[in-house]
């Protein structure tokens, strides 16, 4: 489908026009939005806003001023920047509001426990090794036996 047909679908307010807009220009719009908005959820919401703005403001598109992709990229860039500014303004208004942590993913709790267990085991071994060196005991100058294997 060429740009003229797509613009006509949008002007006639046919739902297929929004679908074709996403199919034809979705990758380009995501490419424009991605560097501006770091959050993937925010990007998807912005993409929906871009489609809605293009749908609502298709009457403002003037073929004589430039091509449809240029107009659409300007709409995408401005929408993303507006969302970024709105998010920054909201964050500035609520500085004491803590960010709610994301819910743990399946297996995330187990992975975290395993990492903590390994860290504690490593730190315990380190404390034993470095403690013997710091107390003046010069007979122990090598790491614990379980560490020797990985060093040599």
Secondary structure, DSSP 8 states (H G I E B T S, - for coil): --HHHHHHHHHTT-HHHHHHHHHHHHHHHHHHHHTT---HHHHHHHHHHHHHHHHHTGGG--TTT--HHHHHHHHHHHHHHHHHHHHHHHHHHTTT---------TTHHHHHHHHHHHHHHHHHHHHHHHHHHHTT-TT--S--HHHHHHH-
